[in-house]
Amino acid sequence: MSQIKINYEDFLDLVDTNYRAFVEDLHSYMLENGCKATFEEKKTGLLGSYKYTKTKRAVINLLLKKHGLLVRIYGEYIGGYPDFLNTLPREMVDSIEKAGVCKRLVSNGCSPKCTGYDFTIEDKHFQKCRYNCFEFLVTEESQSYIKSFIENEIRERQL
């Protein structure tokens, strides 16, 4: 798969003008909180990745595809903010429900290094794959929740 490195400005230029301020705010927040950003062009669209420098593990990915801007959050520390998950709007919970199950958690069928997410929203139990569980389309409604989700995750990683 071809991967062409691009810079932040090239990425931002292609973001819908309705969401540019959101991306700029998120980019600044991630850098201010110890993350390193990389951007590249993939076959399916553009990818922006933010890794927490202390652990070198991804916190979020920004995916710019034909159908819109998506944010994938790697919620490795969701156990530290379970009440927040109960505040997510229906569209975001629907996205979580549609995500694939974690084969490692459900049937021990994935790589031993792979770890999915095991959590509850309201009374519903989820065991989802870490690669698409918290992948949300950026909308007018979801923007503030995505930012809060990321802030919770960063805060827990810094403890």
C-alpha positions as CSV (number, residue, x, y, z in Angstrom):
1,M,0.0,0.0,0.0
2,S,1.4,3.3,-1.0
3,Q,1.9,5.9,1.7
4,I,2.9,9.4,0.9
5,K,3.9,11.7,3.7
6,I,2.1,15.1,3.7
7,N,2.2,18.0,6.1
8,Y,-0.5,19.3,8.4
9,E,-1.3,22.3,6.2
10,D,-1.9,19.9,3.2
11,F,-4.3,17.8,5.4
12,L,-6.1,20.9,6.7
13,D,-6.6,22.3,3.2
14,L,-8.7,19.3,2.3
15,V,-10.9,19.4,5.4
16,D,-14.4,20.7,4.9
17,T,-14.5,24.3,5.9
18,N,-17.3,23.5,8.5
19,Y,-14.8,21.4,10.4
20,R,-11.5,23.2,9.9
21,A,-11.7,25.1,13.3
22,F,-12.5,21.8,15.0
23,V,-9.4,20.2,13.4
24,E,-7.2,23.2,14.2
25,D,-8.3,23.1,17.9
26,L,-7.8,19.4,18.1
27,H,-4.3,19.6,16.5
28,S,-3.2,22.3,19.0
29,Y,-4.7,20.4,21.9
30,M,-2.9,17.2,21.0
31,L,0.5,18.9,20.5
32,E,0.1,20.8,23.8
33,N,-0.5,17.5,25.6
34,G,2.6,15.7,24.5
35,C,1.5,14.1,21.2
36,K,3.4,13.9,18.0
37,A,1.5,14.3,14.7
38,T,2.2,12.6,11.4
39,F,0.1,12.9,8.2
40,E,0.0,10.8,5.1
41,E,-2.0,10.0,2.0
42,K,-3.4,6.4,1.9
43,K,-5.4,4.7,-0.9
44,T,-8.6,5.3,1.0
45,G,-8.0,8.9,1.9
46,L,-5.8,11.0,4.2
47,L,-4.6,9.9,7.7
48,G,-3.5,12.1,10.5
49,S,-2.1,10.2,13.5
50,Y,-1.3,11.5,17.0
51,K,0.9,9.4,19.2
52,Y,1.5,10.1,22.9
53,T,5.2,10.6,23.0
54,K,5.7,9.1,26.5
55,T,4.4,5.7,25.3
56,K,4.7,6.1,21.6
57,R,1.1,4.7,21.3
58,A,-1.6,6.2,19.1
59,V,-4.3,8.3,20.9
60,I,-6.3,9.3,17.8
61,N,-6.4,9.1,14.1
62,L,-8.0,11.6,11.8
63,L,-9.4,10.0,8.7
64,L,-10.4,12.1,5.8
65,K,-12.4,10.1,3.4
66,K,-14.9,10.7,0.6
67,H,-17.9,10.5,3.0
68,G,-16.4,12.9,5.6
69,L,-14.0,13.4,8.4
70,L,-13.7,10.6,11.0
71,V,-11.9,10.5,14.3
72,R,-10.7,7.2,15.7
73,I,-10.0,7.3,19.4
74,Y,-7.9,4.6,21.0
75,G,-9.7,4.5,24.4
76,E,-7.1,2.4,26.2
77,Y,-8.0,4.0,29.5
78,I,-11.8,4.1,29.2
79,G,-12.0,2.4,32.6
80,G,-11.0,5.7,34.1
81,Y,-14.0,7.6,32.8
82,P,-17.0,5.2,32.5
83,D,-19.6,7.8,33.3
84,F,-18.6,9.9,30.3
85,L,-19.6,7.1,28.0
86,N,-23.2,7.4,29.3
87,T,-23.3,11.0,28.0
88,L,-22.6,10.1,24.3
89,P,-25.3,11.1,21.9
90,R,-27.3,8.4,20.1
91,E,-25.4,8.8,16.8
92,M,-22.1,8.0,18.5
93,V,-23.6,5.0,20.4
94,D,-25.0,3.7,17.2
95,S,-21.5,3.9,15.7
96,I,-20.1,1.9,18.6
97,E,-22.9,-0.7,18.2
98,K,-22.1,-1.2,14.5
99,A,-18.3,-1.7,15.2
100,G,-17.0,-5.2,15.0
101,V,-16.7,-7.4,18.0
102,C,-13.3,-8.1,19.5
103,K,-12.5,-11.7,18.5
104,R,-9.8,-11.9,21.1
105,L,-12.3,-11.1,23.9
106,V,-15.2,-13.1,22.5
107,S,-13.6,-16.2,21.1
108,N,-9.9,-15.9,21.7
109,G,-9.6,-15.8,17.9
110,C,-7.3,-12.8,17.3
111,S,-3.7,-12.1,17.9
112,P,-2.6,-12.5,21.6
113,K,-1.2,-8.9,21.4
114,C,-4.5,-7.5,20.3
115,T,-6.6,-6.0,23.0
116,G,-10.2,-4.9,22.5
117,Y,-12.4,-2.9,24.7
118,D,-14.8,-4.3,27.3
119,F,-17.1,-1.7,28.6
120,T,-20.7,-0.7,29.3
121,I,-22.9,2.1,28.1
122,E,-25.9,2.5,30.3
123,D,-27.0,-1.1,30.7
124,K,-25.5,-2.5,27.5
125,H,-22.3,-4.5,27.6
126,F,-19.8,-4.1,24.6
127,Q,-16.8,-6.1,23.6
128,K,-15.4,-4.3,20.6
129,C,-12.4,-4.3,18.4
130,R,-10.0,-1.5,19.2
131,Y,-9.5,-0.5,15.5
132,N,-13.0,0.7,14.8
133,C,-14.9,0.8,18.2
134,F,-14.5,4.5,18.8
135,E,-14.5,5.7,15.2
136,F,-16.9,8.7,14.8
137,L,-18.0,10.8,11.9
138,V,-17.4,14.4,12.8
139,T,-20.8,16.3,12.8
140,E,-22.1,19.4,14.4
141,E,-23.4,17.3,17.3
142,S,-20.5,14.9,17.7
143,Q,-17.6,17.5,17.7
144,S,-17.8,18.5,21.4
145,Y,-18.3,14.9,22.5
146,I,-15.3,13.8,20.5
147,K,-13.2,16.5,22.0
148,S,-14.3,15.6,25.5
149,F,-13.6,11.9,24.9
150,I,-10.1,12.8,23.8
151,E,-9.6,15.0,26.8
152,N,-10.7,12.2,29.1
153,E,-8.3,9.8,27.4
154,I,-5.3,12.2,27.5
155,R,-6.0,13.0,31.2
156,E,-6.0,9.3,32.1
157,R,-2.8,8.6,30.1
158,Q,-1.0,11.4,32.0
159,L,-1.8,9.9,35.4
